[in-house]
Amino acid sequence: MTATAPPRPHTPQPRPAAPPPVWTSSVLAPIAAGLATLFASTSLTGVVSGWAWFGYLLVAVVLIASTGLALRSLRAPTVLVGLAQLLVLLFLITGAFTTSGILKIIPGPAALDELRGVLAAAAEQIRVGLPPVEGTPPILCLITIAIGLVAVLVDTLAVAAAAPAATGLVLLCVYAVPAAIAEDILPWWTFLLSAAAFAGLLAVDGNHRHRRWRNRDAPGLGNSASTLSAPVGVVAAAIAMGLVIGMAVTGVGTVGRLPGADGSGRGGAGGFGVEPFTQLRGLLDQGENVELFKVYGMGADKRLLRAFTLDTYTPNKGWGLAQNGRAQQGVQANLPLPPVKGDDGAGPGREIRIEPTNWVDNWLPIYGVPRTIGGLADNWLYDPVGGAVFTTTKQSAPAYTETAAIKEPSKDELRNDDAQLAEVPPQFVQVDRVDPRVAAKAKQLTENEPNNFDKAQAIWSFFTAQNGFVYDTKTAEATDSDALADFVLNGKRGFCEQFASAMAVMLRSVGIPSRVAIGFTSGTPKGDHLSISSEDAHAWVEVYFQTKGWVSFDPTPLVDGRAVVPPYLQTDPSSTSANDTQEVPSAPASSAPATGTPRDPGADTGADGSGNQQDEEPLWPAILAGVLGGLAAALTVVAIVRSRLRYRALMRSAPSPDHGFLDNQNVTNWLPLIAIGLWVVAFAFLAAWVSWWFALALVVVLGGLGTPTTIREIKRRLRLQKIASHSSAAADAAWRELMDECADRGLPLSDGDTVRVAGRKVVEKHRLDEEGRSGLRTVIGVVEASWYSDKPADDQALGPAFDEVRKSLKRNAPMSWKGRLFPRSLRRRDK
């Protein structure tokens, strides 16, 4: 009977620690998630004019992605990462859209209260505006908050939960809102960008999952072209689908048509209009100057062109239309118009032709008192009470001809023409909840005046530089709970809306019928016509007289030649009025926002009369950020091209061809570091455009996170340069770099180990594949020959062999972001 040997005891070997999950440790994940969010946000071009909002969103997405990447590299819990991203978004909002933050970016009670006011202003602009609305600071704030929250959610789903497919519903919601409210079809390219970005997000995730199987290479994959082309095919198919859908779909939640399509659409993106309200506090938004009308027949006459009038004052908000204009009624504008006060029909009429160029609105500006208006369709109405021509839908208007009575009354005629209040419509007399201090000031100014005209002139003359009033694109900081009292008695700083709103309230408080008119100043002569542009948008006051009807009073000091001062307000008909001679230095005129609040063409002046350029956001940080970003992008492209050329030569087992500059090792080895540095500086200047404190915080955070990585990368580049140049220290540099690579991956090698013992540890711990093992054997042979042999080592084989080892490490033991951001090798003593 054969004796059987006793079973040998089995000692289980510890399983090597698995490398971190490829998806969650990859920088591609947050980059893909951020790009998907940014490209989906391009749908906002259908409802918000301009591109200022995209800069804010870019900064927000970069900060959110960077915060998530840094905290996940430290193995922070997902909840903590999300809260930190929300906190960073709050810091950005505070620094960019409030002035009361602690250290400019930390939200305190005052900043949160200011932020509530900004969001309320955004809600009001959305309520009364028509898309595309102007990108005012309140709108920019609202967009940054909304898309910032989307970015946090997409980053969490795509990276932390490793479920990028779930972000599709979130990104679809980003599209749904603009598609539902846009006047025109969304641009075709936004479908293309969003489809490509979302498909790229899925493809990156799918490629990682496909190439990893239980922390090993999936069987049969290798580097086959078919496998590598699978994500490319997904992206290409999605791009094609997005292009087809973007050019074919024409009616989902939109009106209008695609470029090149037939049919008529209403208006279009880029048309300008004005909103039927004024505000008592806020910022005059700077926008591009666009011609709106060409006017023929006015000659050298300087007259105000009225679009509509506002009859209802709301404390702490401003002027608007009663019932938001829903009760407005009118007669058909292309028929003979009824007579109104101010025109008895006896005097001659002026025939004026007005040709809209970029005007898209439901209001049609007119001069004086119209008698006839020709060239309009039946849907245009004339309101003889409000003095406006309107229609129920926003649309492009045709050229029209107005016959108007534009004779100006004299000063003596107005002094003998006080209105009988019983005959005035009540909406032009009533005013509620006026601050007692404002009413007392109006009474003080008018108590010695014998008639309504002199009272109106006294209030009009109050708004001068001699009394401390300053034209500015931004109202003064709030110091009073009542916005009107704050402007009249304290701040005395603002633009046409504040001046007109305040004067109209003060007039009504002393019993004089008044309203706020919205329209344009006289424009600029160009050949045989006047050109009226968005720079000319303006607000003024109209006062009612018994027989002369509505008469204009403009309290805003305009000094750039566009002021319209009628004879009855001039001290001497041959001279200019006080409004023309106020000591307010001129500056470039501002322009009106698209479908936004009107603006003055007046000058921007500071409190000291020297201009408020220090209050304006300088453009040079944004310009410098663009220049540095362009240079960084160029260097990035060069680095990628060089890497691809070397990779292709290596795959063909052929010597690298000579590409001149691209093969200069002393230059191109440092391109990635230089490009990264330029990107960081570019983003810092972009953040400085928002807030210098915010930029400083960004630099500190990025510096703290990037300094160890930068030091480690510099050491790596210096060693690789020695290897590539076949220097006498190449073998030692290769071995030191290999030890540091292993230390960064959690395998510190002892200097006491022999080269072969250390090599076995590397193979076992990091499970090198055959290519990596073969390269490691060559490296070990060269190192041993360099250290222990009198014969020269084969340094020609060292570089390619060391590249194979590094590639095998990347394939089989990918480095975590904790290892990248905080390299353990820096703790070693480099000999």
Secondary structure, DSSP 8 states (H G I E B T S, - for coil): ---------------------HHHH-THHHHHHHHHHHHHHGGGGGTB-SSHHHHHHHHHHHHHHHHHHHHHHTT--HHHHHHHHHHHHHHHHHHHH-S-SBTTTB--HHHHHHHHHHHHHHHHHHHH--SSB---HHHHHHHHHHHHHHHHHHHIIIIIS--GGGHHHHHHHHHHHHHHH-SS---HHHHHHHHHHHHHHHHHHHHHHHHEETTEE-TTTTT-HHHHHHHHHHHHHHHHHHHHHHHH---SS--S--TT--S--S--TT-B-B-SB--SS-B-------EEEEEES-TT----EEEEEE-EEETTTEEE-GGGGTT---EETTS-----TT--S-S--EEEEEEESSBEEEEE-EESEEEEEES--TT-EEETTTTEEEEEEEEE---EEEEEE-----HHHHHT----GGGS-GGGT------HHHHHHHHHHHTT-SSHHHHHHHHHHHSSGGGT-EE-SB-----SSSHHHIIIIII-EE-HHHHHHHHHHHHHHTT--EEEEEEE---EEETTEEEEEGGGEEEEEEEEETTTEEEEE--S---SS-----GGG-SSTTS--HHHH-S----------TTB----------TTSS--GGGS--SHHHHHHHHHHHHHHHHHHHHHHHHHHHHHHHHTT------GGGG-HHHHTTHHHHHHHHHHHHHHHHHHHH-HHHHHHHHHHHHHHHHHHHHHHHHHHHHHHHHHTT-TTHHHHHHHHHHHHHHHTT----TTS-HHHHHHHHHHHHT--HHHHHHHHHHHHHHHHHHH-SS---HHHHHHHHHHHHHHHHHHS---HHHHHS-GGGGS---
